[in-house]
Amino acid sequence: MTMLEKRAWTYMLVALVTYGGYVVVILSRKGDGSLIGVDYVPVLLWSLGISVTVSIVVGIVTGMIGDRSTRTDVRDREIDQLGDRVGQAFTVLGALGAFVLALTEAPYFWIANTIYLGFALSMIVGSLAKVVAYRQGGFQQW
């Protein structure tokens, strides 16, 4: 497994766990009220901070395990670019969704969560595309 594939697995799993944890905490704080009334800002910021920190730490640890080669070839770069393009599509969709919500004067809760969902999907789906490309034999299959 190349370093870039390890990184894709790491980012995908960290994004799944941190976003999933965020959703669970927000839903558990809802109680009988509406989601708009939940104090989501601290939870969102902690979730983002934990995601970044854990991604860095786990990336370093996985880099030390197994093959320490940092060499990449054309196939690795093409797969990395493919995953990045797929992921960026979800960042754009999240931004467009937030833009529409802002234009309709939706509550800040929905705007912020739409952006966060776009970021999370960007990382998850982009990393998944990389992993699938590695497992399917490379970029030419796509």
N, C-alpha and C positions, 0 to 999 in steps of 0.2 A: 504494500500500500504506500503510495507516494505521500509526501508531506502535504500536498494540496488536497488530496483525498481525505487525509486525517483531519485537516482543518475544516473541510466541508462537513464531515460527520460531527465534529465538535460544535461548529456553529449551529447546525441544524438541531442537535439535541439540546443545546443550551437555550436556543430561542424557543423551542417547544416547551421546555420545562419552565422557563421564566414567564413566558406569556401565559401558559396554562395556570401557573401559580397566581399570576396577577388576576386572571379571570375568576379563579376560585375565591380569592380574598375579596374581590369587589362584590361578587354574588353573595358571599357569606355576610358582608356588611350591609347588604340591602335591607334585610329584615322584611318588614311589612310595607315599607315605603317604596318609592320609585328609585331607579338607578341614578337619576339626576341628583338626588339628595345625598348620595354617597360621597364622602370626602376622598376622592380618588387621586388627587394630586400627589400626596406623599407616597402612596402605594405605587403609582406610576413611576415616580422618580426613583424610588428604591428598586423597582423591577428593572428599570433601564440600567441603573448603576450596577446591580448584581449581575445582569446579563453581560455587560462590558467587562467587568472584573473577572467573572468566571470564564468567559471566553479567552481572555488573555492568559489566565493561570492554567487552564486546561490545555490551551494551545501550546504553552511552554512545556508542560509535562508530557503531552503526547509527542511533542517534537523530540524529547529526550528518550522516548521509548522506541525500541526497534531501530530501523534504518535511519541514521542521522543525516543522510544525504539530502542536501537542499537543491540538488540538480533537478532542473525541469527540462522537458523537451517540448517540441512543438505541440504534441498531443495534449500535454498538461496545460499549456498556455491557452490552447483553443477551448478546452473543456472549462477552464477557469473563466474565460471570456463569455462563453455560452451561459454558464450559470449566473454570471453577473448581469448579463442582458435580461435573462428571464426574471431575476430578482428585481431589477430596476423597473420592470413593467408594473410590479405590485407597489413599489414606492410611488410611481406616477398615479396609479389607480387610487391609492390612499390619499394622495394630495388632491386629486380631482374630487374625490368624495368629500373631503374636508372643505374644499372650496365651495362646492354646491351647498353643503350644510351651513357654511358661513354666510353665503348669499341669502339663504332662507332664514337666517337668524336663529338657527338651531342652538340649543344649550351648549355651553362649552364642553360639557361632559362628552357629548356625541362627537364633537369636532376633534377633541384630543384623542379619543379612543379610536376614531377612524384613522387618524394619522399613525397611532401606535400599531393598530392592526396592519396597516400597510407596511410598516417597518418590519413587523414580525413575519408577515407572509413573504416579504422580500427575502429575508434571511432563510426562512424555512424552505420555501419553494426554490429559491436560487441554489441553495445547498443541495436540495434533493435532486435538482437537475444535474448538478455536478456528479453526485454519487451515482445516479442512473447512467450518466454518460460513461463514467469509469467502469461500471459493471457491465454495460452493453458493449464495451470494446472501443469506445472513443467517440470522437466528434463526428466521424463520417456516417455513423448510424443515424444521426439526427438530420 
